[in-house]
Amino acid sequence: MSNILWLVIAAGALGVLYGLIQTAALMKASTGTDKMREIAAAIQEGASAYLRRQYMTIGMVGVVILIAAYLLIGEWAAIGFVIGAVLSGLAGFAGMLISVRANVRTAQAASESLSKGLDLAFRSGAITGMFVAGGALLGVAGYYAVLTAGMGFDSTSREVIDGLVALGFGASLISIFARLGGGIFTKGADVGGDMVGKVEAGIPEDDPRNAATIADNVGDNVGDCAGMAADLFETYAVTTVATMVLAAIFFRDLPYVETLMLLPLAICGVCVVTSIIGSFFVRMGKSQNIMGALYQGLIVTGVLSAIALYFVIDTLIGGPIVTNGGLTIEPMSLFWSGMVGLLVTAAIVVITEYYTGSNFRPVRSVANASVSGHGTNVIQGLAVSLEATALPALTIVVGIIASYQLAGLFGIAIATTTMLGVAGMIVALDAFGPVTDNAGGIAEMAGLPSEVRHSTDALDAVGNTTKAVTKGYAIGSAGLGALVLFAAYTSDLEYFAANAAEYPFFANMGAIDFALTNPYVVVGLLFGGLLPFLFGGMSMMAVGRAAESVVAEVRRQFRENPGIMTYEVKPEYGKAVDILTKAAIREMIVPSLLPVLSPIVLFVAVLSISDKATAFAALGAMLMGVIVTGLFVAISMTSGGGAWDNAKKVIEEGFTDRNGVVHGKGSEAHKAAVTGDTVGDPYKDTSGPAVNPMIKITNIVALLLLAVLASGNIG
Amino acid sequence: MSNILWLVIAAGALGVLYGLIQTAALMKASTGTDKMREIAAAIQEGASAYLRRQYMTIGMVGVVILIAAYLLIGEWAAIGFVIGAVLSGLAGFAGMLISVRANVRTAQAASESLSKGLDLAFRSGAITGMFVAGGALLGVAGYYAVLTAGMGFDSTSREVIDGLVALGFGASLISIFARLGGGIFTKGADVGGDMVGKVEAGIPEDDPRNAATIADNVGDNVGDCAGMAADLFETYAVTTVATMVLAAIFFRDLPYVETLMLLPLAICGVCVVTSIIGSFFVRMGKSQNIMGALYQGLIVTGVLSAIALYFVIDTLIGGPIVTNGGLTIEPMSLFWSGMVGLLVTAAIVVITEYYTGSNFRPVRSVANASVSGHGTNVIQGLAVSLEATALPALTIVVGIIASYQLAGLFGIAIATTTMLGVAGMIVALDAFGPVTDNAGGIAEMAGLPSEVRHSTDALDAVGNTTKAVTKGYAIGSAGLGALVLFAAYTSDLEYFAANAAEYPFFANMGAIDFALTNPYVVVGLLFGGLLPFLFGGMSMMAVGRAAESVVAEVRRQFRENPGIMTYEVKPEYGKAVDILTKAAIREMIVPSLLPVLSPIVLFVAVLSISDKATAFAALGAMLMGVIVTGLFVAISMTSGGGAWDNAKKVIEEGFTDRNGVVHGKGSEAHKAAVTGDTVGDPYKDTSGPAVNPMIKITNIVALLLLAVLASGNIG
């Protein structure tokens, strides 16, 4: 059986290896002119400096939590936490390192042809994708191997489970800081730079006279690349861990428990391979259809994953299995559950493309509304953002029902795992967006011909959709996985209560009532439900403040150096980067701690006025509450933001309204569309995406709270 | 015992009588100049024409449902439905009739002094408030009297319960149409008129050359007055009915069951009296503080209500009572539960004032953000709108815990009822806002001196806050009442299942699992959760379309009649009213039917793939899901919209930013603030407020579905 574990580790290593080889190939591509190299170097420097400081700050929080984990739970949890945190951080760093090298090369490639630009940008995305998926798999499977094969712990022992959950927590903690810090940086620069440049000074986007341009480009790399990579790493790791924990609980003491704990790892392992194969199929046909090229790779990955899934399950699961709860599951039911995960992924991709793609009703309706003014643009964009939640939510509802009917809760877990299995490919689709966005910025600043900018803009527009897709996918998997995380929580609780002799905190607790008729369940739902809203409000305000500091700085430079406007003096780009670095790091702390501390606060508060069972019920309901509202908040923000951004792009390319009037760059409609885009920026790149790691953290903190209480070290 | 019922009916009648007497007094006030009367007449005519057509359309839907109610449940449900629908419609109509008469008189009074303006506007609001509270109490108590004392039905019989629930349904159905139709009308006129007038033609708000001005003023009356009155009528009626139903279930066959069914009516009865008394205390002191004057009346009502509550409970409840579930409740626990309701009301008023009042951080931060541009104004406004949900949600959480600890679920019901008891006063606070808004419009169009406009603007700014307060109050009561409605649903289900011999549909159904561990409960939560988002998206788009039709019409008039701009030709105001009437009525249908049909669709869908118990569990969870997200969507929309509106007003009065620069009317900051106000318009006056009746409808349809299935007429 251990063979399979080694194969999984090999698959993880293969993903990382693919990344390394492709990186070497990427580095060989031309970096264009000296001017381009100079700009790229400034971006690289700023991005590295920011990430170093960000991770140093997170490191300080991390050390405190590490010590707490060691003292409160034990050494294996502490080591797991470190592995998750370090790997998640590395994934983010790698994403940034690749993208700051790919941007200038993409600009150069796009100056040769659209197809070459796409090829290079996508390849760089695939590198990040495989680093994320391969690295996460390596981390989870590797640590599992160390704990079981290495240290000889039983696969369902507390050491293994706490170690894996702590690994997930490490990944989540880093990722929320990275998502939020990077998001505040990038959108502070973007919003602030646009306001003071485009609106006030009347100079174009990415104009070299704007001191915030380099910061804006740095932001793409530290937010959309590094933050996104850390986020997806976390989603991947947490989902895999949760499924393994569920397998350990559902099949504890049964002969096939180890096989079923390996199943999620095996599924993820083959999907790494199918993602690598699929990535070679992203090639532009004669139609010059960018989205078509990306779909091609995605479809190949999907079909191959389905086939591979069949063989994995056929090989690992010989016949019907029975859970401790008495549910009999046929192997083929597990296969179809996995298929549900793939189909949910496909549906979310298609739905998100509809809501954010340039050729469909929603984006065109926002463009049309821009003709009447700023207000109507924003109203229509908000309306689209609200509406865009319905179909994804229905998809998830259908996914839950289908996989549950097939194979119970474990079916939902397998569906979620398979959904996440193809994350390498999805990250590849996402990471290419910011790279092309950056390439466009470099082309503009280096004075390349306008056709180059046209090519990168076309790629960027698709990138807006694929970025929204990834976010919908991540949050969708959280919705589908909600029951998995919740089941891990309730099953853990049951286990501790049943073995109260060993875990005295849980003695004589009585039954825990998770029914909606229990007012404390409603209290938990409402308390959890408010977190995404409060978190969204706090992070939007943080972007506003960061943007204001950028505006003040750029204004100061314009005022003190009139030569900037006449190209005689180069603005101090580094100053803007510096100011944003400080702002982003300062602003990310409090909102990030909100989901870490809230579960503990609620538990203690309810415990102080009621009993343990009630406190656990309220805490459990809170986990569900944060998902129920978080799902909608996140999807509405990311889809709405994508629609606003592309409505602006549609107008820039020349938009013909219902009355046949054409509106282009600089028109009143364009100004309104820029307003919408500005509003959408923090929506889609700061607040919305950070909701996903926020949900996970809340859930994992709850699991760890149980582990702490079980350890007997407090309470 | 029946004496109490007669006293309650007398209190309801007193409320209506107060309304009639005050109306007579109101009519005696001066209506100003001929010009003012002419404008007021145009508004009256438009508002009456719109409401007649709106209610005719609703009537057609109503007749279909009436026939269905008669055939599927029985005659008493059908009659109850008619009573609720007609009274809710009348409340709306009365609200409109008063406000279209009060507006011109307020303009005239304000031209004498601010204090007189406040006095007249508030008095007109109080008339609507007492019509709403008195009428609702009269309807519920009267029909209860007819069914029990008149027809001799047992107070806990199906006839009585189904009749009362159907009365609530009638009220809810009318109110969602009225809220939505009125909301689309008013904001279509407001947004469209502003866009084509202020932004395009560069003429001031309410300028008589704008063909949409009369429509805009009509909108205030049919949306903010009529729609609001119908909505609060519904909230009042449904909450009272739900508490009565809960009392019938909890104390069935116990000696004090009738007393406890009368308790909510008695509480509401005394609160009508205390609201009337409180209304006489709204008087402006020397400080000319408008909000202070309103607070004075509110505080008097609150304190008197607390005292009256004590005597009601002391008189009605002689000693400890025991529920069928075995919970012993002390009389004083019920008193304190009621106090919780009053305190929740107070907290929501204070929190909403903080988030929407001109003197506090949130509004000032939006004003400050306007200085940097349209985009930052909207970002800050959205951030405020998200953040504004947290404290109200926490208040509700604390309210649930406190009242539950005091007296179980019945304690929560009493808290909610007492909260709604003072609705007459709250409606009074709300209805005065649109009246002053209209008065300002009339002053502008009739060319009154600018000081008059200044007075009405000051009143209107406070009106923006009180409008947000009412909406927060209505949705807050829905949040607090969530468990009451849900308990009515589950208790009904239990009762039918326990008496399956009589209700064969519920035979052998097995236990219903409402626990969060049941995937169908999660499915229900997510499905319910998506409704407020989808509904919000649909209604925002409807406003956008209505506004566009107004823009097209006003543009046509400017084009075809150049004399309008030079005051030579009067614009065709009626045309704009007509176009909006058609648009609003067309657009209100589909979104309003969404909450009516969704519960049925979910139930049938789950039933088709699973069993009855599962379908009932999913439906129950859906009711909770719609509240969990609806609460946040509604509060964020109404508070955010209020903040945007007042940020604009703050700038119009001359706003000094952080750098000491003053921004006034016509400045760039003002333009940005107008954009925010435009976005906030459909947020706060269409989509947000309609979420409250939407939640109620979903819940009541579920209760009626049970009644239909129990009747044996289908299934």
Interface residues (C-beta under 8 A of the other chain):
Chain A: V191 D194 M195 V199 S365 A369 S372 G373 H374 G375 T376 V378 I379 Q380 L382 A383 V384 S385 L386 E387 A388 T389 A390 A393 L394 I396 V397 I400 I401 Y404 Q405 L409 I412 G479 A482 L483 F486 A487 T490 D513 F514 A515 L516 T517 P519 Y520 V521 V522 V523 L525 L526 F527 G529 L530 F533 L534 G536 G537 M538 M540 M541 V543 G544 A547 E548 V551 I609 G620 A621 M624 G625 V628 T629 L631 F632 S636 V674 T675 D677 T678 V679 P682 Y683
Chain B: V191 D194 M195 V199 S365 A369 S372 G373 H374 G375 T376 V378 I379 Q380 L382 A383 V384 S385 L386 E387 A388 T389 A390 A393 L394 I396 V397 I400 I401 Y404 Q405 L409 I412 G479 A482 L483 F486 A487 T490 D513 F514 A515 L516 T517 P519 Y520 V521 V522 V523 L525 L526 F527 G529 L530 F533 L534 G536 G537 M538 M540 M541 V543 G544 A547 E548 V551 I609 G620 A621 M624 G625 V628 T629 L631 F632 S636 V674 T675 D677 T678 V679 P682 Y683
